[in-house]
């Protein structure tokens, strides 16, 4: 006989057949069950990473990885204070422990399913009291007491019959799946509070938490069924999507979730969706070793927009930033986005004529859930498969970097396969590198072995690839150059999006060739100040990104390179296309020249007072001019001087700076002309607009 639902706490967990039975106190009807569990009973819960498929599925990724060191260092220490404290001190110590958020997730053999079974509603007996059961197949039951007329809330059965249920208590029954049965079941997945959950499990056997009850909020998505989806696809969301969105909502205003995970979990912009699909595509096409060279799981927000690991070829944070710059902030950003994603091809799906409400106009970060599904297909087909994947896995330098990483992995796998000396260390290293199973910080020897792996790959890369390709700021400029070409060439009938990418890869292969050293700060004067500082450190600024974009495009000013692009893209020469590209290239060189002069003058202005290679009288003269400019700027703000006076003084000071760097600019642009094999000189721009600094 079933145990009657308890009307008062404490709430219990018991077994009934293959069901785990949770009983709740006051709750919000249907969606949320608020209850408490004893620490040993937490074993009934699980984590999303334990039920996802062998293959990483970014669409179903619902939580960040466990930071084991944080669990040990912070949470366990908080729950279990120093052993020197007395029992009275421990018991009197207040604890703040928010509820664990737990989702009911349908699975088959631990593989997540998109929908719950269809819902049914029927009257039942609850220990002698009239009850109502809502069931989703035979995997999830919600049991309520039947309410008196006018009380509680309404539940409508499949045949339209209406039942009234009391809001609490509510009983949740979940049938966990049998291993390898091929039968659908449900898991209770901790999707927020997983670090707290891990700490509780670690302390469960110590006796320190004896008698402790843990607040748990169990969340169910009752309308996520195939039946609901067939009836109302626009308003029905699959289970994983509901909880992925809820996870982001819960975490975005709390302690920052790792930057990459926020990107992968979010559906708020084309860039976030593109990054997730890019990772999925890389895994499908290039396997776990291909995905390992793409940084997608960096926790630190700042590090997420850089390339941190020595063997990585790119980072989704870098890609997302670059796409956002090109497709969301330009005056014609919508028309370019429309072309890149071929939105005209799916216009009738995006804006259905029979829609009840006027459809949202699709933009970078503005679209409805139903439109998002259509956009995902276009992003996968166009932006990712005809663009990003090809650039990072077909361009010669990136392909060589991937091959170098695979070579190192193959050596470690050979050691493991033959059980040679150190095979167990190799296994641990590859688990972290390929499977993202982090080695604890206190395992110093294994950590050192991972460092050895990384240094070995780094050493090989230094000897084989152009190092510029691994800078995040370079990749942002590289993607901007690609988008500039797409924008300029999209109206050319001979070219489509995929062929433009093909031509662009041929351009990258030429300009990134190590022997040409076009991007070498040691061999090319034009690279210092525009891209690198005098100390050989790259400048992570927006001006640097612009300089890189201009320099890549400038290569097309060489007619032979323009022809190379056209032949790669179309299979044949075309004088008209070549002419367009040459003009674009010469304009890029002019733009680069203007950036170089501006950045060289800015550096000279910062350093001339302490540069003792400059005669003292010249330093004094420049100092007086600069002081006059600063004084007039202050007086203009105080309305005691005319703006015209200030402008004249500034022009005179800049003129003097320009005169003193002119010879250096001339030599640098001569190097640029030689590097790009130009027939003519590089023409400088008359003026380059101010560019705000943006640290990456």
Secondary structure, DSSP 8 states (H G I E B T S, - for coil): ------SSSS--EEEETTEEEEE-SS--TTTEEEEEEEGGGGGGEEEGGGTS-SS--GGG--S----HHHIIIIIHHHHS--TTS-HHHHHHS------EEEEEEEEETTEE-SSB--EEEEEEEETTEEEEEEEETTTEEEEEEE--TTSSEEEE-TTS-EEEEEEEEEEEEEE---TT---EEEEEEEEE-HHHHHHHHHHTTTSTTTT-EEEEEEE--TT-BHHHHHH-TTT---HHHHHHHHHHHHHTTSS---HHHHHHH--SSHHHHHHHHHHHHHHHHHHHHHHHTEE----STTGGGS--STT-SEEHHHHHHHHHHHHTSSTTHHHHHHHHTTGGGGHHHHT-TT-SS-----BTTB--HHHHHHHHHHIIIIIIIIIIHHHHHHSHHHHHHHHHHHHHHHHHHHHHHTT-TTHHHHHHHHHHHHH-----TT-HHHHHHHHHHHHHHHHHHHHHS-GGGG-HHHHHHHHHHHHHHHHHHTT-TT--HHHHHHHHHHHHHHHT-TTT-TT-TTT-GGGBTTTB-TTS-B--SHHHHHHHHHHHHHGGGSHHHHHHHHHHHHSS--HHHHHHHHHHHHHHHHHHHHHHHHHHHHHHHHHGGG-TTS-HHHHHHHHHHHHHHHHHHHHHHTTSS-HHHHHHHHHHHHHHHHHHHHHHHHHHHHHHHHHTT-SS-----S----------
